[in-house]
Amino acid sequence: MQSSQKTTPSPSVSRRRFMKASAAISAATLMASGVRLAHAAGGDTLRVGLIGCGGRGRGAAVNCTEAAPGVKVVALGDLFADQIDATVKAFAERPRELFDISPERCFVGWDAYQKVIDSGVDIVILATPPGFRPMMIEAAVKAGKHIFAEKPIAVCPAGVRQIMAAAEEAEKKGLSIVTGTQRRHDLGYRETVRRIHEGAIGEILGGQVYWMQGSANVGMRKPEWSDVEWQIRNWWYFTWLAGDIIVEQHMHQHDVANWVMGGPPRLCIGMGARQVRTDPAFGHIYDFFAVDYEYPNGAHILSMCRQIDNTYGRVSELFQGTKGSAYPSGRILVKDAEPWSYEGPRPNPYVQEHTHLIESIRAGKPLNEGKENAQSALTAIMGRMSAYTGRLVTWSQAMNSKLDLRPGKLEFGPMPIPPVALPGRERLI
């Protein structure tokens, strides 16, 4: 594996580069777009720092400013300067957005996250590769910041335990932690799950959850990139950064299953393989997983995910009960009764999750999703552990596992790709 001599990027963004990217923005443009500048100057303005300036991070920052008045993005942090530049440019093309980002509040490098946290913000948005999430949530809680963290918030059991400890500390400090599990903030899902919990389909006997789609994009490696830089720039293909597709993507459905079932499963048995994306450019993750989860009441939930082109696609959740069945997205079917479908308001859940965060902060009623999201992450992780090893994995085994994928020393340099996990040979740690 080739490694380059590239060193850590410059710790700051030059004023010339920043001014060039943001030159398109002017007060006149902002006024013409209808932005309510009074909120930016108001005493109740919430200052937001974005950590992780990729596409999802930029989207989350936009969603946050759309969620409520008096919210302003004021700081950016990323490992790479080109991501900062792209974010400044993206904001320049969105004159409706309310922000005040100066070059002095744009931070680059391994410690950029800490500099954003220390820059005077009230809320941090964490949208880096998930492998870095536990240490960043811990640092933000320690500094007394409210948090929006994209999912998943951990990729290994050690990271899950770190998150749970941070969530407990946040509760003591009265801090809000909202995670990017937007289905919990979707009004249709909320009403449907409420009805399920009230017995609309009776006792739940089983269910199926799916995320099956085509392959994700892969970035071409540049000669000057070290192993570490290449892996971080293509983070979804490496378990230490993303947790594999069952954790990085399919965790949404595990979160819905745990929500519906009232808690996590007690054990699972799974399988999966890497059959199509075998080139090293795709790291070492699997193409597909199928996992049977057993919950404490004896119900079995089948989980299936796949990223293979030219295959059948499905993203959904379905649960069967003694009285009928339900799609938590907004439909309940009961024998000898008219089907029920949610027909109420349905604001964008990607915005609504930030609305709920901001409302909790302003009302002084903290909303802390850290523990439940950590449980959902571990649900996906234990499925991966079972598929990788070919072993049955209990919740207790997963929770107490010594598996630790968290980064140690943060630096650019060589990092060989781990071998693809082979069931029957991979050890359950």
Beta strands, then each sheet from edge to edge (+ up, - down):
strand 1: 46-51
strand 2: 71-78
strand 3: 106-108
strand 4: 123-126
strand 5: 146-149
strand 6: 177-179
strand 7: 204-213
strand 8: 267-273
strand 9: 288-294
strand 10: 300-307
strand 11: 314-321
strand 12: 324-327
strand 13: 331-334
strand 14: 340-341
strand 15: 393-394
sheet 1: 3+ 2+ 1+ 4+ 5+ 6+
sheet 2: 14+ 13- 12+ 11- 7+ 10+ 9- 8+ 15-
end
